[in-house]
């Protein structure tokens, strides 16, 4: 068999493969879709009330007629309305502090175990500062006794 014979066989195979493919079908024509304006919300969708205040980017807070507070969040699927979670009363209460010279070591129990971290005394945040002051008050009380 020569090169030209092989080329003829390959061309014949390609023509047969194209002949066995089904013909393209015309797209089905269904009922025409009604276009909505972009400004008009979909029926039953949640919208942000006019007197809602923005808490952070993408989140708004609003109290309804009964005084119940709701949060509104923009999602990829539209607006979501939900009740905010209550703030932690004292998150520094479960935070343990240990003085290590220039640094303070903190420990907090979590569902996944004890979380530990260290911070310079000059860089303490709100809860860390509260826990550190509580530690300092304990050590001062122990020294007095």
C-alpha positions as CSV (number, residue, x, y, z in Angstrom):
1,X,0.0,0.0,0.0
2,X,1.3,3.4,-0.9
3,X,0.9,6.8,0.8
4,X,-1.7,7.8,-1.7
5,X,-3.7,4.7,-1.0
6,X,-3.6,5.4,2.8
7,X,-4.7,9.0,2.1
8,X,-7.7,7.8,0.0
9,X,-8.8,5.4,2.8
10,X,-8.6,8.2,5.4
11,X,-10.6,10.6,3.2
12,X,-13.2,7.9,2.6
13,X,-13.5,7.3,6.4
14,X,-13.9,11.0,7.1
15,X,-16.7,11.3,4.5
16,X,-18.5,8.3,6.0
17,X,-18.2,9.8,9.5
18,X,-19.7,13.1,8.3
19,X,-22.5,11.3,6.5
20,X,-23.6,9.4,9.6
21,X,-24.0,12.6,11.7
22,X,-27.6,13.7,12.2
23,X,-28.7,16.9,10.5
24,X,-28.9,20.0,12.6
25,X,-32.4,20.6,14.0
26,X,-34.2,23.9,13.9
27,X,-34.5,25.4,17.4
28,X,-38.0,25.0,18.9
29,X,-40.1,28.1,19.0
30,X,-42.0,28.3,22.3
31,X,-44.1,31.0,23.8
32,X,-42.4,34.4,23.8
33,X,-40.8,35.5,27.1
34,X,-42.0,38.7,28.6
35,X,-39.1,41.0,29.4
36,X,-39.2,42.7,32.9
37,X,-37.7,46.0,33.6
38,X,-34.5,45.7,35.7
39,X,-35.8,48.2,38.2
40,X,-39.0,46.3,38.9
41,X,-38.5,43.6,41.5
42,X,-39.9,40.1,40.8
43,X,-43.2,39.3,42.5
44,X,-42.6,37.9,46.0
45,X,-39.0,39.1,46.2
46,X,-37.5,41.0,49.1
47,X,-36.6,44.6,48.8
48,X,-34.7,47.0,51.1
49,X,-37.1,49.4,52.9
50,X,-36.5,53.1,52.2
51,X,-35.8,53.9,55.9
52,X,-33.3,51.1,56.4
53,X,-29.8,52.0,57.6
54,X,-26.7,50.5,56.1
55,X,-24.7,48.7,58.7
56,X,-21.8,47.6,56.5
57,X,-21.4,47.3,52.7
58,X,-24.1,45.0,51.4
59,X,-26.0,44.8,54.7
60,X,-28.9,47.0,55.9
61,X,-30.8,47.0,59.2
62,X,-34.5,47.9,59.6
63,X,-37.1,47.7,62.4
64,X,-40.6,46.7,61.2
65,X,-43.9,48.1,62.6
66,X,-43.8,45.6,65.5
67,X,-40.3,46.8,66.5
68,X,-38.6,43.6,65.3
69,X,-35.1,44.2,63.8
70,X,-34.4,42.6,60.5
71,X,-31.2,42.5,58.4
72,X,-31.2,42.6,54.6
73,X,-28.2,41.2,52.7
74,X,-27.5,41.4,49.0
75,X,-26.7,38.0,47.6
76,X,-26.1,36.7,44.0
77,X,-29.6,35.4,44.1
78,X,-31.3,38.6,45.2
79,X,-32.0,40.2,48.6
80,X,-32.1,38.0,51.7
81,X,-34.0,39.0,54.8
82,X,-33.0,37.5,58.2
83,X,-33.0,38.1,61.9
84,X,-29.6,39.2,63.2
85,X,-27.8,36.9,65.7
86,X,-27.7,38.3,69.2
87,X,-24.4,39.9,70.1
88,X,-22.2,37.9,72.5
89,X,-22.7,39.4,76.0
90,X,-19.1,39.2,77.1
91,X,-16.8,37.4,74.7
92,X,-13.8,38.3,76.9
93,X,-15.3,36.2,79.8
94,X,-14.1,32.9,78.2
95,X,-10.7,34.3,77.2
96,X,-7.8,33.4,79.4
97,X,-4.7,35.6,79.5
98,X,-1.1,34.7,80.6
99,X,1.6,37.3,81.0
100,X,4.9,36.4,79.2
101,X,7.0,39.6,79.6
102,X,6.5,41.8,76.5
103,X,3.8,39.5,75.1
104,X,0.5,38.2,76.4
105,X,-0.6,34.6,75.5
106,X,-4.4,34.1,75.1
107,X,-6.4,30.9,75.2
108,X,-10.0,30.4,74.3
109,X,-12.0,27.1,74.2
110,X,-13.7,26.5,70.8
111,X,-15.7,23.5,69.5
112,X,-12.5,22.4,67.8
113,X,-10.2,22.6,70.8
114,X,-8.3,25.3,72.5
115,X,-7.2,28.2,70.4
116,X,-4.0,29.9,71.5
117,X,-2.3,33.0,70.2
118,X,0.2,35.7,71.5
119,X,0.1,39.4,71.1
120,X,2.4,42.3,72.0
121,X,1.0,44.3,75.0
122,X,1.0,47.5,72.8
123,X,-1.2,45.8,70.1
124,X,-4.1,44.4,72.3
125,X,-7.6,44.6,70.9
126,X,-10.8,45.2,72.9
127,X,-11.5,41.7,74.2
128,X,-7.8,41.0,74.7
129,X,-7.3,44.2,76.6
130,X,-10.2,43.3,78.9
131,X,-8.8,39.8,79.6
132,X,-5.4,41.3,80.2
133,X,-6.7,43.8,82.7
134,X,-8.6,41.0,84.5
135,X,-5.3,39.1,84.7
136,X,-3.5,42.2,86.1
137,X,-6.2,42.7,88.7
138,X,-5.9,39.1,89.8
139,X,-2.2,39.2,90.1
140,X,-2.4,42.6,92.0
141,X,-4.9,41.1,94.4
142,X,-2.7,38.0,94.9
143,X,0.3,40.2,95.7
144,X,-1.6,42.2,98.3
145,X,-2.6,39.0,100.1
